[in-house]
Amino acid sequence: MMNMEQRIDDLVLICTKMSALLMRENDALHKKKYDDIQSMVETKLALGHAYAKRMEGLINDKEELKKIDPEIKDNLMDLGKSLNDLMEENEKLLSGSIEANRRFLDVVAQAVQDQRKDDAKTYSENGKENSSGNMSAPTSVPISLDQNL
């Protein structure tokens, strides 16, 4: 089992790596480089899991945590705040991208439906155009959403 100093050093390393990754991801979101983001997902998940595990270990060892040098605690708190700020920015950027994509798809789907309604013709059982209005063309348009984000 790691001693408290090793656990804190490990946590600092994880936070530093996560911060660097979030800065790259936020930059990619600003530049709409979604392929770059996709390649970061596994690393982001692994770092998030490692961070949660280290934090749980520190929180569960309150007696040892009290013995940490105050300067190290302050540095750790600053690093945590910086990481939290990056995570908040990341969340806003991801939410904005997802919402923009959703609105775009809604507009496309509505345009397709409107176009189909204008051009829709139905046919009777004998294959002739039906002008009686008894039958109607389908009003829903199947559309799939690629949820990369």
PyMOL commands that set and color helices and strands:
alter all, ss='L'
color gray80, all
select helices_A, chain A and resi 4-30+34-38+41-59+62-66+70-119
alter helices_A, ss='H'
color red, helices_A
deselect
rebuild
show_as cartoon
